[in-house]
Amino acid sequence: MKKFILTSSITFLTALASFAANDSIPVNRARLAGPFTLKQPIIIDSTSVAQEKYSEDKLIETPLSVNAADKMQEKNLASWNLEKGTLNLASFTVNASAYAKASIEIKGAKQSKVFCDGSAADGTVSLAPGEHKVAVKFIADSTSIDICLKNAAKEGKEEAAFPLTVCSNSEKVAFGMAHNLGTRVTRDAKLSPSGKWALVNYSWYDEQNKVQYRTELCDLMTGKNVFVGKADGWMPLSEKYYFTEEIGGKKQLITVNPATGTRDILVENLPESGFEIAPTEDFLILYSEKKGPKKEEGVYEILTMEDRQPNWRNRYALSIYDIKSGFCQPLTYGYKNCSVTDISKDGKYLLLGVYTDSLQYRPTTRTTILRVNTQTLATDTIIREEGFLGGIIFAKDNDTFIAKATPEAFNGIGNRVPEGMTPSMFDYHLYLLDNKTKTVRPLTADDNTSIESMLYSHTDNILYYTAERADSVLLYRMDLKSGKSMLIPQPLEVLNGFDIAQKTGNIIVHGSSADVPYRVYAVQSKGAKKPALVCDPNKEFYANVKLGTVKPWKFTSKRGYDVTGFYFLPADFDANKKYPVIVHYYGGCSPTSRRFGGGSHYPAHYWNALGYITLTVNPSGATGFGQEWAARHVNTMGEGPAQDIIDATRQFVKDVPQADADHIGCVSASYGGFMTQYMLTMDNPFACGISHAGISDHTSYWGEGYWGYSYSEVSAANSYPWTRKDLYVDRSPLYNADKIKKPLLFTHGTADTNVPIGESIQMYTALKLLGTPTAFIQVEGENHGIMNPEKRTKWINSMVAWFDRWLKNDSSWWDAIYTPKKL
């Protein structure tokens, strides 16, 4: 398990004095590896190759793994009967409930070395909150040993608390950063055509902060799971999985029988490209990247806004590759972007999306869908230059289609927002298209959902789809004849994905819940059979971790509608205590969901473990609550949604008496970072705030971010800096900076291409000139999200340290990370 230390080491002191109880914590139980009898090596030369004289002091350097005691039984130190002169290793776990400095004092050792989280320690250690493994390697000087943790931060101050505890193996530990990064996140779960087998892929960061990927082959008949080295997916018809491998300079497409392990080469020399296997297994769709014209060297012309993006000038050429003959038929030619959105079950047709720009009219990208005969390449147009399309698939036959699109699509046939409002372009719904009758029928326009993904099952002629519903992502089935949808029962609150077996219609889902790490289940479309657990990659990892309680919450605003959310209480919640509160909210148009712990960037369980109550609010403007609710994001620039968050926070601290109304912090990113800044310009209940990659000036973001103008098509539909000064200027925090009086932290990746770092720089500059308490953290080389695990750890800890500083009146952690400087 990865541990996080802010400085490099622990002090080791051989002390004969008695331990002062109020300054220290004795280690009563630990795991012991040893005794190991030490023998003097054969002295070939009196001097080593390093030119050092031999000394018995070097016996402590005898190699012994710091993990040697991990599987030993934990025992009382008083029961140990050590042999003088032997080498031993004592191992125990400490938990820091807050930032701490500690030293270790030892009695009964002739020589010793201390390790913390696998690294040698020499000096005072600064421990980030969470679990830390300590190992003491020692040569016994008597039959017993005493180990004690000493408060190195006390410095003679009686009020200085020592937030360390020694954990027993049987005790549950608090959620720490090691759990935040080490959580196994499911990436994919696919069923074989018969539904008897599943491939589950997940990833996590290991103790060395390296990303690890693992694929499990699951036998759904026996419940036996095994790890497989390579598996990219299932063949559509045959009961085999496939992967690619380069052998002798040739890229091969290889299939494997899961029952026998037999490997067969399907394609011996696959062209270097991405590919999709046809449902009939007789051809592939190849995607080959073609290089566009290079920019002039040194001084060059930008052709359009997207031309600032790396590789934008490149395009993908599509081909049909016949598996039997190896013949590769070019499918497309030209400079427009194209993609295949679906292939018909019989392989006779495919749907080809062709994308064009329309910069003078919203939306600025439009899609034409062609139905292509795979034998003749003859085409007919299904949809022409639709700007609000999110995807399209074949349904019951080759003339019926299901489209995922926003309410303005198809001339607004599915638009349900009141007159004068503009629908959100992130709010997706389903439409049934009949090519024979040339009709379009909206299917979910009246549902309070927003579509995520969709699959059509030919086994039962039912459409299956996942959709946002409030703060969850759930699975539904729909009979296209009646147009009625039904929720499919399954135990997870937020689905990452699902799959359907081609031949049997069996279903598999994967995802998480606010307090349940990622899992995979087999579920039934109908019937009373309970969902069956297929894979639980986090079972062992979380076996000894205590999590807080998650509760739903809502209130009715003064404007007459309900605002919903949920909150996390610490695992050791004491109803008689007051807790500072961290408020989190959406960073764009999508709701802040109930995925496990809020995700690894804003980890609610970690905040809980550090003594905070965490409230998540989904204000108006989020998708998944109905069209009118989502439309409140459009042309408001925070007006309305910000007041929802402020009012919700004030009501929450009344409803939950343990929430400290005087110590509330707020945090979010991107558009949510803007919301932090914007709310602090208003009358608000917050004691401090954090804006990560937040927009401070809508005009500069609109023109400078890679997607600034296109995102503004959503948030400011048909509004521009030259037409709506009230939105772009008056509601930009930069032009209201003098109204901010509360401490505000800015964090930003230096390589952010979505919201350029200048958005934080200019707002930080304004607050510094105004004398408002502020700080600015730049994360070197990171883009919009902080992906490097070591940098993410320090970034998250920096945010908690900021909250500690202003909500707990404790700047020790902040000062340890960023040493105070006078310049």
PEQUITA-V30009 format. One record per backbone hydrogen bond with DSSP energy under -1.0 kcal/mol. CO is the residue of the C=O (numbers start at 1). NH is the residue of the N-H. E is the energy in kcal/mol with one decimal. If there is no record, write none. Layout:
BEGIN
CO,NH,E
CO,NH,E
END
This chain:
BEGIN
4,128,-1.2
10,123,-1.6
11,104,-2.6
13,106,-2.9
20,23,-1.3
23,151,-2.6
25,149,-3.0
28,77,-3.0
30,75,-2.6
31,91,-2.5
33,89,-2.1
36,87,-3.0
42,44,-1.4
46,54,-1.4
48,51,-2.2
52,48,-2.3
55,58,-2.0
56,59,-1.9
58,61,-1.6
59,62,-1.8
65,68,-1.7
67,70,-1.7
69,72,-1.6
75,30,-2.2
76,79,-1.4
77,80,-1.3
83,86,-2.0
86,140,-2.2
87,36,-2.3
88,138,-2.4
89,33,-2.6
90,136,-3.3
91,31,-2.9
92,134,-2.9
93,167,-3.0
94,132,-2.9
95,165,-1.6
96,130,-2.4
100,127,-3.4
101,152,-1.4
102,125,-1.9
103,150,-2.9
104,13,-1.8
105,148,-2.2
106,15,-1.5
107,146,-2.5
108,141,-2.4
111,139,-2.4
113,137,-2.8
114,121,-3.0
115,135,-2.6
116,119,-1.7
119,116,-2.7
125,102,-1.7
126,6,-1.7
127,100,-1.8
130,96,-3.0
132,94,-2.8
133,117,-3.5
134,92,-2.5
135,115,-2.8
136,90,-2.7
137,113,-2.7
138,88,-2.6
139,110,-3.2
140,85,-3.0
143,82,-2.6
146,107,-2.4
147,27,-2.8
148,105,-2.7
149,25,-2.6
150,103,-2.0
154,157,-2.5
157,160,-1.4
162,164,-1.0
163,97,-2.4
165,95,-2.8
168,171,-1.2
173,546,-2.8
176,180,-1.9
177,181,-2.3
178,182,-1.8
179,183,-1.2
181,205,-2.0
185,203,-1.8
188,201,-2.8
190,199,-2.6
192,195,-1.3
193,503,-2.5
196,220,-2.4
197,192,-2.4
198,218,-3.2
199,190,-2.4
200,216,-2.8
201,187,-3.1
201,188,-1.6
202,214,-2.5
203,185,-2.7
204,212,-3.5
206,209,-2.0
210,206,-2.5
212,204,-1.7
214,202,-2.3
215,228,-2.3
216,200,-2.4
217,226,-2.2
218,198,-1.9
219,223,-2.7
224,219,-2.7
226,217,-3.6
233,242,-2.6
238,240,-2.4
240,235,-3.0
241,256,-2.8
242,232,-3.4
242,233,-1.0
243,254,-3.0
245,252,-3.2
247,250,-1.6
250,247,-3.0
251,270,-3.6
252,245,-2.0
253,266,-2.7
253,267,-1.6
254,243,-2.0
255,264,-2.5
256,241,-2.1
257,261,-3.2
262,257,-2.4
264,255,-3.0
267,253,-2.7
271,273,-1.2
274,287,-2.9
276,285,-2.7
278,281,-2.1
282,323,-1.9
283,278,-2.5
284,321,-2.8
285,276,-1.6
286,319,-1.7
287,274,-2.0
288,317,-3.2
290,315,-2.2
297,299,-2.0
304,307,-1.5
305,308,-1.4
306,309,-2.1
309,312,-1.7
311,314,-1.3
315,290,-4.0
317,288,-2.7
318,331,-3.3
318,332,-1.6
319,286,-2.6
320,329,-3.1
321,284,-2.3
322,326,-2.5
327,322,-3.1
329,320,-3.1
337,355,-2.5
339,353,-3.6
342,351,-2.7
344,347,-1.6
348,374,-2.5
349,344,-2.7
350,372,-3.1
351,341,-2.4
352,370,-2.9
353,339,-1.8
354,368,-2.7
356,366,-2.9
358,361,-2.1
364,358,-2.6
366,356,-2.5
367,386,-3.0
368,354,-2.7
369,382,-2.9
369,383,-1.5
370,352,-3.2
371,380,-1.5
372,350,-1.7
373,377,-2.9
378,373,-2.7
380,371,-3.1
383,369,-2.3
386,367,-2.6
388,406,-2.2
391,404,-2.9
393,402,-2.4
397,400,-1.0
399,435,-3.1
400,395,-2.6
401,433,-2.8
402,393,-2.2
403,431,-2.1
404,390,-3.8
404,391,-1.1
405,429,-3.3
406,409,-2.1
410,413,-1.0
412,415,-1.7
418,421,-1.9
424,427,-1.1
428,451,-2.2
429,405,-2.6
430,443,-3.1
430,444,-1.1
431,403,-2.7
432,441,-2.5
433,401,-2.5
434,438,-1.3
434,439,-1.3
439,434,-2.3
441,432,-3.0
444,447,-1.9
447,449,-1.4
450,468,-3.2
453,466,-2.1
455,464,-3.2
457,462,-1.2
462,457,-2.7
463,478,-2.6
464,455,-2.9
465,476,-2.9
466,452,-3.1
467,474,-2.4
468,450,-1.6
469,472,-1.8
471,594,-2.3
472,469,-2.8
473,495,-1.6
474,467,-2.0
475,488,-2.7
476,465,-2.1
477,486,-2.5
478,463,-2.4
479,483,-2.8
484,479,-1.8
486,477,-2.2
493,473,-2.0
494,512,-2.2
497,510,-2.1
499,508,-2.2
501,505,-1.9
506,501,-2.6
507,523,-1.8
508,499,-2.1
509,521,-2.5
510,496,-2.9
510,497,-1.5
511,519,-2.4
512,494,-2.8
513,516,-1.1
514,597,-2.0
516,513,-2.4
519,511,-1.9
520,534,-2.9
520,535,-1.4
521,509,-2.7
522,532,-2.6
523,507,-1.0
532,522,-2.8
535,520,-2.1
536,539,-1.6
538,542,-2.3
540,543,-1.0
542,545,-1.5
544,173,-3.4
549,569,-3.0
551,567,-2.7
553,565,-2.5
555,563,-2.9
557,560,-1.9
561,557,-3.0
563,555,-2.0
564,618,-2.3
565,553,-2.4
566,616,-3.1
567,551,-2.6
568,614,-1.8
569,549,-1.3
570,573,-1.5
574,577,-2.1
579,660,-3.0
580,613,-2.5
581,665,-3.1
582,615,-2.7
583,667,-2.2
584,617,-2.3
587,671,-1.4
589,623,-2.1
595,598,-2.3
596,599,-2.2
597,604,-2.9
603,607,-2.1
604,608,-2.7
605,609,-2.2
606,610,-1.1
607,612,-1.7
608,611,-2.3
613,582,-2.6
614,568,-2.5
615,584,-2.9
616,566,-1.8
619,622,-1.1
624,470,-3.1
626,630,-2.2
627,631,-2.2
629,621,-1.3
629,632,-1.1
630,633,-1.7
631,634,-1.4
636,639,-2.1
638,642,-2.6
640,644,-2.2
641,645,-1.9
642,646,-2.3
643,647,-3.0
644,648,-2.6
645,649,-2.4
646,650,-2.1
647,651,-2.1
648,652,-2.6
649,653,-1.9
651,655,-2.2
652,656,-2.7
656,659,-2.3
658,579,-3.3
660,663,-1.5
663,581,-2.3
664,687,-3.6
664,688,-1.1
665,583,-2.9
666,690,-2.1
668,692,-2.2
669,672,-2.4
670,674,-2.0
671,675,-2.0
672,676,-2.0
673,677,-2.0
674,678,-3.3
675,679,-2.9
676,680,-1.7
678,681,-1.1
679,682,-1.5
688,666,-1.2
689,745,-2.4
690,668,-1.2
691,747,-2.1
692,670,-2.3
696,734,-2.5
697,701,-2.3
698,702,-2.1
699,703,-1.5
700,704,-2.3
701,705,-1.8
705,708,-1.3
707,711,-3.0
708,712,-1.7
711,714,-1.6
711,715,-2.2
712,716,-2.2
715,635,-3.4
716,719,-2.4
720,723,-1.9
720,724,-2.7
724,727,-1.1
724,728,-2.4
725,729,-2.1
725,730,-2.1
729,732,-1.9
732,735,-1.1
733,736,-1.9
734,737,-1.1
736,739,-2.1
737,740,-1.6
743,689,-2.0
744,775,-1.3
745,691,-2.9
746,777,-3.0
747,693,-2.8
748,779,-2.7
749,752,-1.4
753,706,-3.1
756,759,-2.2
757,760,-1.1
757,761,-2.2
758,762,-2.6
760,764,-2.8
761,765,-2.5
762,766,-1.8
763,767,-2.3
764,768,-2.4
765,769,-2.3
766,770,-1.6
767,772,-2.2
773,744,-1.9
775,746,-2.6
777,748,-1.9
779,750,-2.2
779,782,-1.6
782,751,-2.3
785,787,-1.0
788,792,-3.0
789,793,-2.2
790,794,-1.9
791,795,-2.7
792,796,-2.9
793,797,-2.6
794,798,-2.2
795,799,-1.8
796,800,-2.2
797,801,-2.6
798,802,-1.9
799,803,-2.1
800,804,-3.0
801,805,-2.1
802,806,-1.8
803,807,-3.4
804,808,-1.4
804,810,-2.2
811,815,-2.9
812,816,-1.5
813,817,-2.1
814,818,-3.1
END
